[in-house]
Every structure is written in structure tokens, then in C-alpha cells.
């Protein structure tokens, strides 16, 4: 997948910082935070991204969203130890629906971080 065009809605990707590579096969769920409605479910590809934007250009609305990443199966496949992290939920607010929001997850077996990317 190529980088999204400016104003392309909402996208994400997952990077395994311990191994220095994209994290493939991680289930991702996007919800409307206020209603709990599931808006999209996807799985990260070999590049650690979803095949399509989570919300395409023109469909993004201002509001609060939750991105949930199910990382335990990914880390269970890399070690005989039980995963420390299981499900990671990021709650964030979209203020400008005309802008592009990219919300990556940088994750290791023991920690994670995120930021608003471009």
C-alpha cells in the first residue's frame, strides 16, 4: 500500500520496535467511542498496515474514536513466554475532519507508544 494522500481520512500501522519491522497479522478494530459502534475491522498486512484506510477520504467525521489492537497472538507466536500485552486500545479525538489522521502503534512485547502521524 502506498502512503495515503493528504486528507485521506484515518489510517494506522503497527511497528514491532523490538524486532525493528512491521507487525503483520494483528487484528485491528475501530469504534465510535461515544456509541461503541464498530466502524471497521481489519488485520495488518506484511507492511504492518491495513489494506485500506480505516476511514476513507471524505468519510471521516469529527469525534472521539477507539482503535483496538489485539497484539497477544502476535507476540505469542514469537516466544514461549505468555505475552505481557494483550489488547491495546487507543482513544483519540478527531477535531478537523478535513485533515488526514494517521495513528500508528509502536509496540514491543513489554511496552507501546503512539502519536499522530502524517
MMTF fields as JSON, N, C-alpha, C and O atoms, coordinates in Angstrom:
{
  "mmtfVersion": "1.0.0",
  "mmtfProducer": "UNKNOWN",
  "numBonds": 471,
  "numAtoms": 472,
  "numGroups": 118,
  "numChains": 1,
  "numModels": 1,
  "chainsPerModel": [1],
  "groupsPerChain": [118],
  "chainIdList": ["A"],
  "bondAtomList": [4, 2, 8, 6, 12, 10, 16, 14, 20, 18, 24, 22, 28, 26, 32, 30, 36, 34, 40, 38, 44, 42, 48, 46, 52, 50, 56, 54, 60, 58, 64, 62, 68, 66, 72, 70, 76, 74, 80, 78, 84, 82, 88, 86, 92, 90, 96, 94, 100, 98, 104, 102, 108, 106, 112, 110, 116, 114, 120, 118, 124, 122, 128, 126, 132, 130, 136, 134, 140, 138, 144, 142, 148, 146, 152, 150, 156, 154, 160, 158, 164, 162, 168, 166, 172, 170, 176, 174, 180, 178, 184, 182, 188, 186, 192, 190, 196, 194, 200, 198, 204, 202, 208, 206, 212, 210, 216, 214, 220, 218, 224, 222, 228, 226, 232, 230, 236, 234, 240, 238, 244, 242, 248, 246, 252, 250, 256, 254, 260, 258, 264, 262, 268, 266, 272, 270, 276, 274, 280, 278, 284, 282, 288, 286, 292, 290, 296, 294, 300, 298, 304, 302, 308, 306, 312, 310, 316, 314, 320, 318, 324, 322, 328, 326, 332, 330, 336, 334, 340, 338, 344, 342, 348, 346, 352, 350, 356, 354, 360, 358, 364, 362, 368, 366, 372, 370, 376, 374, 380, 378, 384, 382, 388, 386, 392, 390, 396, 394, 400, 398, 404, 402, 408, 406, 412, 410, 416, 414, 420, 418, 424, 422, 428, 426, 432, 430, 436, 434, 440, 438, 444, 442, 448, 446, 452, 450, 456, 454, 460, 458, 464, 462, 468, 466],
  "bondOrderList": [1, 1, 1, 1, 1, 1, 1, 1, 1, 1, 1, 1, 1, 1, 1, 1, 1, 1, 1, 1, 1, 1, 1, 1, 1, 1, 1, 1, 1, 1, 1, 1, 1, 1, 1, 1, 1, 1, 1, 1, 1, 1, 1, 1, 1, 1, 1, 1, 1, 1, 1, 1, 1, 1, 1, 1, 1, 1, 1, 1, 1, 1, 1, 1, 1, 1, 1, 1, 1, 1, 1, 1, 1, 1, 1, 1, 1, 1, 1, 1, 1, 1, 1, 1, 1, 1, 1, 1, 1, 1, 1, 1, 1, 1, 1, 1, 1, 1, 1, 1, 1, 1, 1, 1, 1, 1, 1, 1, 1, 1, 1, 1, 1, 1, 1, 1, 1],
  "groupList": [{"groupName": "UNK", "atomNameList": ["N", "CA", "C", "O"], "elementList": ["N", "C", "C", "O"], "formalChargeList": [0, 0, 0, 0], "bondAtomList": [1, 0, 2, 1, 3, 2], "bondOrderList": [1, 1, 2], "singleLetterCode": "X", "chemCompType": "L-PEPTIDE LINKING"}],
  "groupTypeList": [0, 0, 0, 0, 0, 0, 0, 0, 0, 0, 0, 0, 0, 0, 0, 0, 0, 0, 0, 0, 0, 0, 0, 0, 0, 0, 0, 0, 0, 0, 0, 0, 0, 0, 0, 0, 0, 0, 0, 0, 0, 0, 0, 0, 0, 0, 0, 0, 0, 0, 0, 0, 0, 0, 0, 0, 0, 0, 0, 0, 0, 0, 0, 0, 0, 0, 0, 0, 0, 0, 0, 0, 0, 0, 0, 0, 0, 0, 0, 0, 0, 0, 0, 0, 0, 0, 0, 0, 0, 0, 0, 0, 0, 0, 0, 0, 0, 0, 0, 0, 0, 0, 0, 0, 0, 0, 0, 0, 0, 0, 0, 0, 0, 0, 0, 0, 0, 0],
  "groupIdList": [1, 2, 3, 4, 5, 6, 7, 8, 9, 10, 11, 12, 13, 14, 15, 16, 17, 18, 19, 20, 21, 22, 23, 24, 25, 26, 27, 28, 29, 30, 31, 32, 33, 34, 35, 36, 37, 38, 39, 40, 41, 42, 43, 44, 45, 46, 47, 48, 49, 50, 51, 52, 53, 54, 55, 56, 57, 58, 59, 60, 61, 62, 63, 64, 65, 66, 67, 68, 69, 70, 71, 72, 73, 74, 75, 76, 77, 78, 79, 80, 81, 82, 83, 84, 85, 86, 87, 88, 89, 90, 91, 92, 93, 94, 95, 96, 97, 98, 99, 100, 101, 102, 103, 104, 105, 106, 107, 108, 109, 110, 111, 112, 113, 114, 115, 116, 117, 118],
  "secStructList": [7, 7, 7, 7, 7, 6, 6, 7, 7, 3, 3, 7, 5, 3, 3, 3, 6, 6, 6, 6, 3, 3, 7, 7, 1, 7, 3, 3, 3, 3, 3, 3, 6, 6, 6, 7, 7, 3, 3, 3, 3, 3, 3, 7, 7, 6, 6, 1, 5, 7, 1, 1, 7, 1, 5, 7, 6, 6, 6, 7, 7, 1, 3, 3, 3, 3, 3, 3, 3, 3, 7, 2, 2, 2, 2, 2, 6, 6, 7, 1, 1, 7, 7, 1, 7, 7, 3, 3, 3, 3, 3, 3, 3, 3, 7, 7, 6, 6, 1, 7, 3, 3, 3, 3, 3, 3, 3, 7, 1, 1, 7, 3, 3, 3, 3, 3, 3, 7],
  "xCoordList": [0.843, 0.0, 0.883, 1.878, 0.523, 1.279, 0.805, -0.258, 1.597, 1.216, -0.082, -0.285, -0.956, -2.228, -2.054, -1.124, -2.951, -2.926, -3.344, -4.042, -2.919, -3.289, -4.811, -5.499, -5.334, -6.772, -7.455, -8.642, -6.716, -7.244, -8.043, -8.31, -8.439, -9.254, -8.423, -7.662, -8.58, -7.898, -7.156, -7.721, -5.895, -5.091, -4.275, -4.151, -3.718, -2.886, -1.844, -1.956, -0.862, 0.036, 0.675, 0.679, 1.22, 1.818, 3.268, 3.565, 4.17, 5.594, 6.062, 5.807, 6.741, 7.337, 8.707, 9.66, 8.8, 10.048, 11.141, 12.322, 10.782, 11.79, 12.496, 13.688, 11.766, 12.345, 12.727, 13.395, 12.313, 12.665, 11.989, 12.607, 10.711, 9.993, 8.495, 8.014, 7.756, 6.298, 5.745, 6.334, 4.613, 3.946, 2.744, 1.742, 2.859, 1.801, 0.857, 1.26, -0.406, -1.375, -2.04, -2.623, -1.968, -2.588, -4.006, -4.189, -5.018, -6.393, -6.557, -6.082, -7.239, -7.465, -8.969, -9.639, -9.469, -10.892, -11.024, -10.377, -11.868, -12.155, -13.592, -14.52, -13.758, -15.095, -15.356, -14.435, -16.614, -17.062, -17.077, -17.79, -16.316, -16.155, -17.449, -17.695, -18.265, -19.487, -20.575, -21.293, -20.713, -21.792, -21.309, -22.116, -19.999, -19.45, -19.615, -19.243, -20.163, -20.391, -19.068, -18.183, -18.94, -17.756, -17.901, -18.881, -16.905, -16.926, -16.144, -16.453, -15.119, -14.268, -13.46, -13.019, -13.265, -12.35, -11.412, -11.824, -10.152, -9.144, -8.019, -8.039, -7.044, -5.842, -4.657, -4.722, -3.57, -2.399, -1.761, -1.713, -1.274, -0.626, 0.885, 1.357, 1.627, 3.072, 3.822, 4.923, 3.224, 3.823, 3.358, 3.713, 2.559, 2.065, 0.896, 0.47, 0.373, -0.73, -2.002, -1.957, -3.118, -4.351, -4.369, -3.816, -5.005, -5.008, -5.71, -5.356, -6.691, -7.444, -7.429, -7.218, -7.652, -7.79, -8.926, -9.908, -8.797, -9.864, -11.112, -12.237, -10.899, -11.976, -11.45, -10.449, -12.112, -11.612, -11.831, -12.591, -11.15, -11.253, -12.722, -13.505, -13.073, -14.428, -15.406, -16.476, -15.073, -15.991, -15.642, -16.428, -14.478, -14.065, -14.934, -15.203, -15.368, -16.176, -15.47, -14.75, -15.692, -15.153, -15.783, -16.958, -14.994, -15.496, -14.392, -13.22, -14.771, -13.808, -13.936, -15.036, -12.797, -12.71, -11.838, -11.057, -11.984, -11.106, -10.552, -11.3, -9.253, -8.57, -8.105, -7.401, -8.494, -8.11, -7.242, -7.615, -6.087, -5.123, -5.001, -4.709, -5.216, -5.107, -3.703, -3.467, -2.769, -1.355, -0.897, 0.162, -1.656, -1.205, -0.921, 0.122, -1.787, -1.479, -0.188, 0.559, 0.062, 1.291, 2.523, 3.44, 2.541, 3.698, 3.776, 4.872, 2.642, 2.647, 3.347, 3.969, 3.248, 3.899, 5.4, 6.081, 5.925, 7.352, 8.123, 9.353, 7.404, 8.068, 7.267, 6.058, 7.942, 7.239, 6.667, 5.849, 7.096, 6.557, 5.163, 4.907, 4.265, 2.955, 3.122, 3.949, 2.364, 2.507, 2.139, 1.175, 2.908, 2.621, 1.447, 0.541, 1.47, 0.397, -0.615, -0.255, -1.873, -2.932, -3.67, -3.49, -4.497, -5.279, -4.893, -4.862, -4.598, -4.229, -5.309, -5.58, -5.917, -6.948, -6.462, -6.044, -6.523, -6.142, -7.395, -8.104, -7.678, -8.814, -8.261, -7.374, -8.79, -8.289, -9.441, -10.498, -9.215, -10.251, -9.836, -8.714, -10.746, -10.593, -11.283, -12.495, -10.524, -11.078, -11.354, -12.346, -10.481, -10.576, -10.851, -9.924, -12.099, -12.488, -11.932, -11.931, -11.46, -10.882, -9.407, -8.829, -8.801, -7.379, -7.21, -8.162, -5.978, -5.656, -5.158, -4.33, -5.661, -5.21, -4.579, -5.223, -3.317, -2.595, -2.202, -1.504, -2.655, -2.428, -1.652, -2.258, -0.327, 0.473, 0.623, 0.519, 0.87, 1.177, 2.588, 2.885, 3.461, 4.813, 4.794, 4.528, 5.076, 4.858, 6.032, 6.639, 6.328, 7.285, 6.553, 5.401, 7.169, 6.479, 6.154, 5.346, 6.775, 6.638, 6.1, 5.795, 5.973, 5.542, 4.992, 5.133, 4.357, 3.866, 3.8, 3.798, 3.746, 3.528, 2.808, 2.711, 2.311, 1.611, 1.826, 2.377, 1.394, 1.464, 0.552, 0.107, 0.27, -0.477, 0.536, 1.313, 0.513, 1.444, 0.832, -0.264, 1.57, 1.099, 0.851, 0.449],
  "yCoordList": [-1.176, 0.0, 1.231, 1.292, 2.194, 3.434, 4.351, 4.144, 5.354, 6.295, 6.984, 7.292, 7.228, 7.852, 9.274, 9.973, 9.697, 11.065, 12.003, 11.596, 13.251, 14.242, 14.301, 14.327, 14.321, 14.374, 13.043, 13.003, 11.938, 10.616, 9.959, 8.761, 10.672, 10.062, 9.586, 10.353, 8.284, 7.705, 6.444, 5.561, 6.366, 5.178, 4.814, 5.603, 3.596, 3.133, 2.165, 1.679, 1.899, 0.771, 0.389, 1.164, -0.839, -1.36, -1.715, -2.443, -1.191, -1.467, -2.207, -1.771, -3.317, -4.103, -3.493, -3.742, -2.69, -1.974, -2.882, -2.55, -4.01, -4.947, -5.666, -5.962, -5.941, -6.662, -5.729, -6.15, -4.467, -3.496, -3.75, -3.592, -4.148, -4.44, -4.254, -4.163, -4.199, -4.118, -5.37, -6.448, -5.212, -6.328, -6.75, -6.038, -7.906, -8.426, -9.333, -10.001, -9.346, -10.269, -9.811, -10.629, -8.536, -8.037, -7.559, -6.664, -8.148, -7.67, -6.259, -5.955, -5.416, -4.02, -3.749, -4.158, -3.064, -2.726, -1.23, -0.688, -0.572, 0.849, 0.998, 0.441, 1.766, 2.007, 3.505, 4.303, 3.854, 5.173, 5.131, 4.316, 5.979, 5.922, 6.237, 5.685, 7.107, 7.503, 6.443, 6.232, 5.771, 4.789, 3.36, 2.465, 3.129, 1.781, 1.004, -0.167, 1.644, 1.004, 0.66, 1.508, -0.59, -0.989, -0.406, -0.67, 0.395, 1.034, 0.252, 0.292, -0.462, -1.194, -2.221, -1.971, -3.384, -4.405, -4.772, -4.892, -4.947, -5.271, -6.048, -6.273, -6.452, -7.138, -6.509, -6.235, -6.28, -5.679, -6.64, -7.85, -6.071, -6.853, -6.947, -6.569, -7.441, -7.641, -6.339, -6.355, -5.21, -3.907, -3.316, -2.184, -4.082, -3.61, -2.64, -2.061, -2.46, -1.531, -2.297, -3.487, -1.621, -2.21, -1.994, -1.016, -2.913, -2.819, -1.568, -1.043, -1.101, 0.101, 1.045, 0.605, 2.349, 3.25, 2.774, 2.206, 3.001, 2.638, 3.481, 2.995, 4.737, 5.611, 6.307, 7.02, 6.109, 6.689, 8.198, 8.793, 8.772, 10.201, 10.6, 9.943, 11.672, 12.204, 11.621, 12.194, 10.488, 9.856, 10.128, 9.805, 10.716, 10.999, 12.105, 13.108, 11.92, 12.905, 13.278, 12.472, 14.512, 14.93, 14.069, 13.711, 13.745, 12.946, 12.153, 12.283, 11.329, 10.513, 9.067, 8.522, 8.456, 7.101, 6.249, 6.763, 4.932, 3.985, 3.003, 2.386, 2.869, 1.848, 0.767, 1.055, -0.469, -1.585, -2.546, -2.984, -2.869, -3.774, -5.025, -4.927, -6.183, -7.463, -8.016, -8.717, -7.688, -7.993, -9.308, -9.815, -9.875, -11.096, -12.252, -12.89, -12.56, -13.678, -13.456, -14.4, -12.213, -11.885, -12.208, -12.887, -11.72, -11.954, -13.399, -13.905, -14.068, -15.487, -16.328, -17.342, -15.912, -16.631, -16.421, -17.09, -15.505, -15.183, -15.686, -15.652, -16.158, -16.543, -17.631, -17.748, -18.416, -19.423, -18.817, -19.446, -17.602, -16.923, -16.38, -15.968, -16.369, -15.753, -14.26, -13.612, -13.706, -12.275, -11.4, -11.676, -10.358, -9.37, -8.488, -8.222, -8.037, -7.206, -8.076, -9.047, -7.722, -8.486, -7.62, -7.777, -6.71, -5.811, -4.383, -3.999, -3.593, -2.193, -1.341, -1.472, -0.471, 0.42, 1.856, 2.313, 2.556, 3.965, 4.785, 4.556, 5.724, 6.627, 7.984, 8.529, 8.521, 9.784, 10.576, 10.029, 11.868, 12.762, 13.352, 13.832, 13.308, 13.967, 15.315, 15.378, 16.39, 17.739, 18.293, 18.991, 17.983, 18.515, 17.367, 16.674, 17.163, 16.042, 16.157, 15.171, 17.332, 17.503, 17.095, 16.971, 16.887, 16.534, 15.018, 14.263, 14.594, 13.175, 12.859, 13.587, 11.777, 11.304, 9.932, 8.995, 9.833, 8.556, 8.246, 9.032, 7.086, 6.731, 5.417, 4.346, 5.483, 4.265, 3.74, 4.48, 2.445, 1.799, 1.252, 0.427, 1.71, 1.181, 0.283, 0.745, -1.004, -1.962, -2.935, -3.329, -3.304, -4.361, -5.353, -5.106, -6.449, -7.376, -6.77, -7.331, -5.629, -5.085, -3.665, -3.186, -2.975, -1.579, -1.148, -1.851, 0.031, 0.583, 2.095, 2.671, 2.731, 4.182, 4.461, 3.61, 5.673, 6.1, 7.604, 8.269, 8.12, 9.546, 9.836, 8.91, 11.082, 11.446, 11.661, 12.615, 10.766, 10.851, 11.581, 12.135, 11.565, 12.254, 11.276, 11.68],
  "zCoordList": [0.0, 0.0, 0.0, 0.722, -0.795, -0.827, 0.284, 0.868, 0.563, 1.615, 1.221, 0.047, 2.18, 1.865, 1.373, 1.775, 0.504, 0.02, 1.142, 2.071, 1.057, 2.048, 2.154, 1.134, 3.358, 3.563, 3.336, 3.012, 3.504, 3.157, 4.269, 4.178, 5.309, 6.345, 7.523, 8.111, 7.868, 9.022, 8.615, 7.969, 8.994, 8.717, 9.953, 10.89, 9.934, 11.039, 10.499, 9.373, 11.286, 11.06, 12.388, 13.345, 12.419, 13.646, 13.358, 12.411, 14.189, 14.068, 15.315, 16.437, 15.114, 16.201, 16.469, 15.732, 17.529, 17.803, 18.35, 18.24, 18.931, 19.444, 18.302, 18.39, 17.242, 16.102, 14.963, 14.018, 15.038, 14.004, 12.677, 11.624, 12.712, 11.469, 11.664, 12.794, 10.55, 10.659, 11.328, 11.241, 11.994, 12.662, 11.822, 11.746, 11.199, 10.326, 11.104, 12.056, 10.685, 11.246, 12.533, 13.244, 12.846, 14.072, 13.766, 12.941, 14.423, 14.241, 14.818, 15.912, 14.052, 14.426, 14.339, 13.39, 15.336, 15.357, 15.623, 16.519, 14.838, 15.021, 15.501, 14.914, 16.587, 17.149, 17.288, 17.462, 17.209, 17.622, 19.151, 19.736, 19.792, 21.241, 21.987, 23.059, 21.434, 22.141, 22.065, 23.042, 20.926, 20.772, 20.957, 21.212, 20.832, 20.902, 19.605, 19.528, 18.6, 17.311, 16.631, 16.517, 16.181, 15.417, 14.017, 13.32, 13.612, 12.305, 11.258, 10.067, 11.733, 10.793, 11.553, 12.675, 10.94, 11.45, 10.32, 9.166, 10.661, 9.659, 10.333, 11.544, 9.534, 10.02, 9.309, 8.111, 10.043, 9.412, 8.421, 8.641, 7.324, 6.271, 6.526, 7.598, 5.561, 5.714, 5.984, 6.534, 5.595, 5.838, 7.17, 7.501, 7.944, 9.219, 9.104, 10.103, 7.893, 7.638, 7.315, 7.005, 7.386, 6.885, 5.366, 4.864, 4.649, 3.187, 2.668, 1.613, 3.404, 3.046, 4.236, 5.366, 4.002, 5.155, 6.062, 5.583, 7.347, 8.275, 8.02, 8.133, 7.678, 7.219, 5.963, 6.027, 4.829, 3.584, 3.49, 4.254, 2.547, 2.257, 2.135, 1.449, 2.803, 2.723, 3.725, 3.931, 4.363, 5.312, 6.771, 7.661, 7.031, 8.406, 8.992, 8.331, 10.225, 10.944, 12.24, 12.829, 12.671, 13.966, 15.057, 14.979, 16.066, 17.167, 17.82, 17.465, 18.778, 19.502, 19.055, 18.973, 18.768, 18.242, 19.146, 19.947, 19.006, 19.686, 18.668, 17.909, 18.661, 17.862, 18.825, 19.793, 18.565, 19.424, 18.631, 17.542, 19.182, 18.555, 19.413, 20.605, 18.836, 19.556, 19.305, 18.322, 20.215, 19.999, 20.623, 20.252, 21.557, 22.251, 21.296, 21.44, 20.326, 19.426, 18.627, 18.368, 18.244, 17.506, 18.36, 17.898, 19.606, 20.464, 20.945, 21.186, 21.089, 21.479, 20.418, 20.736, 19.166, 18.082, 18.01, 17.233, 18.806, 18.767, 19.978, 19.988, 21.009, 22.245, 22.944, 22.748, 23.75, 24.547, 25.834, 26.505, 26.178, 27.358, 27.051, 25.92, 28.019, 27.794, 27.518, 28.159, 26.587, 26.287, 27.481, 28.195, 27.682, 28.721, 28.289, 29.078, 27.034, 26.49, 25.765, 25.1, 25.9, 25.262, 24.252, 23.044, 24.743, 23.899, 24.236, 25.405, 23.204, 23.391, 22.734, 21.541, 23.527, 22.996, 23.099, 24.164, 21.98, 21.917, 21.676, 20.696, 22.54, 22.361, 21.948, 22.604, 20.859, 20.33, 19.732, 19.418, 19.582, 19.072, 17.734, 17.567, 16.803, 15.5, 15.612, 15.822, 15.474, 15.547, 14.153, 13.942, 13.208, 11.85, 10.884, 10.467, 10.531, 9.667, 8.258, 7.52, 7.867, 6.54, 6.5, 5.42, 7.66, 7.738, 7.688, 7.883, 7.421, 7.491, 8.896, 9.444, 9.478, 10.782, 10.589, 10.117, 10.962, 10.926, 12.363, 13.003, 12.877, 14.276, 14.321, 14.353, 14.324, 14.378, 15.8, 16.778, 15.878, 17.156, 17.062, 16.197, 17.954, 18.07, 19.293, 20.403, 19.095, 20.169, 20.288, 19.292, 21.513, 21.809, 22.704, 23.06, 23.073, 23.977, 25.349, 26.09, 25.696, 27.048, 27.117, 28.209, 25.985, 26.029, 24.676, 23.675, 24.67, 23.41, 23.499, 24.587, 22.332, 22.241, 20.936, 20.052, 20.85, 19.649, 19.471, 20.348, 18.35, 18.068, 16.893, 16.215, 16.644, 15.447, 14.336, 14.355, 13.383, 12.265, 11.09, 11.172, 9.993, 8.794, 7.668, 6.577]
}
